[in-house]
Amino acid sequence: MLRLVLPKGSLEKATLELFEAADLTVVRSSSVDYRA
């Protein structure tokens, strides 16, 4: 498991799309907790 801090706001969507394009699943248990 890799723990990262992902940006909120205007960069959030682009960051999640980047991980998706790299075939990396991001798991969020809440709006402030992300796991990839």
C-alpha atoms as a printed R data frame, in Angstrom:
   type eleno elety resid chain resno       x      y       z
1  ATOM     1    CA   MET     A     1   0.000  0.000   0.000
2  ATOM     2    CA   LEU     A     2   1.184  3.489  -0.858
3  ATOM     3    CA   ARG     A     3  -0.093  6.454   1.141
4  ATOM     4    CA   LEU     A     4  -0.200  9.825  -0.571
5  ATOM     5    CA   VAL     A     5  -1.596 13.264   0.041
6  ATOM     6    CA   LEU     A     6  -3.803 14.218  -2.886
7  ATOM     7    CA   PRO     A     7  -4.782 17.806  -3.618
8  ATOM     8    CA   LYS     A     8  -8.274 19.086  -2.992
9  ATOM     9    CA   GLY     A     9 -10.115 21.668  -5.011
10 ATOM    10    CA   SER     A    10  -9.326 22.370  -8.634
11 ATOM    11    CA   LEU     A    11  -6.518 19.777  -8.867
12 ATOM    12    CA   GLU     A    12  -8.431 16.901  -7.283
13 ATOM    13    CA   LYS     A    13 -10.247 15.688 -10.416
14 ATOM    14    CA   ALA     A    14  -7.148 15.885 -12.632
15 ATOM    15    CA   THR     A    15  -5.065 14.013 -10.064
16 ATOM    16    CA   LEU     A    16  -7.618 11.205  -9.759
17 ATOM    17    CA   GLU     A    17  -7.816 10.975 -13.566
18 ATOM    18    CA   LEU     A    18  -4.015 10.719 -13.737
19 ATOM    19    CA   PHE     A    19  -4.007  7.793 -11.306
20 ATOM    20    CA   GLU     A    20  -6.829  6.142 -13.245
21 ATOM    21    CA   ALA     A    21  -4.893  6.524 -16.516
22 ATOM    22    CA   ALA     A    22  -1.906  4.859 -14.822
23 ATOM    23    CA   ASP     A    23  -4.204  1.948 -13.809
24 ATOM    24    CA   LEU     A    24  -3.827  2.806 -10.111
25 ATOM    25    CA   THR     A    25  -6.959  2.496  -8.019
26 ATOM    26    CA   VAL     A    26  -7.542  5.202  -5.416
27 ATOM    27    CA   VAL     A    27  -9.616  4.099  -2.438
28 ATOM    28    CA   ARG     A    28 -11.242  6.750  -0.255
29 ATOM    29    CA   SER     A    29 -12.946  5.761   2.977
30 ATOM    30    CA   SER     A    30 -14.011  9.382   3.475
31 ATOM    31    CA   SER     A    31 -13.618 12.744   1.736
32 ATOM    32    CA   VAL     A    32 -10.348 13.291   3.625
33 ATOM    33    CA   ASP     A    33  -8.909  9.751   3.482
34 ATOM    34    CA   TYR     A    34  -7.437  8.386   0.254
35 ATOM    35    CA   ARG     A    35  -5.631  5.104  -0.366
36 ATOM    36    CA   ALA     A    36  -3.981  4.059  -3.610
